């Protein structure tokens, strides 16, 4: 069972891309969500939650092309919790999200514009031509497009 979640955070790393056995383009990255609160004594406590994000198909291609480490991003998706064991043998649980929808929220301020490709939009939403491509049939050939190389 999975839960639908909405996350607004910053990319922890550039998307890593691959194509699976079914020839589906996949992009994976992490999102950091920062929280601040005051304790009963008035002390500021900061906490960061990390989410593993996976996008598939055309959404993965768009994200791989336009987002980079540090960029803010709005994600809607299905959340699952997956148990794993770390190197020391401790049981851990990761919060994983499969992207259903996303929105660009700008870019991080610590990046230069040099070499940067970002869709030009008035409200940082997905441009109409990209939105149309996301809704197009899955049998389109992207081999001539300039998408990042697959790892």
Secondary structure, DSSP 8 states (H G I E B T S, - for coil): --EEEEEEEEESS--EEEE-TT--EEEEEEEEEEEEEE-TTS-EEEEEEEEEEEEEHHHHHHHHHH--TT-EEEEEEEEEEEEEE-TTS-EEEEEEEEEEEEEE----TTS-STT------SSSS--HHHHHHHTS-TT---TTS------
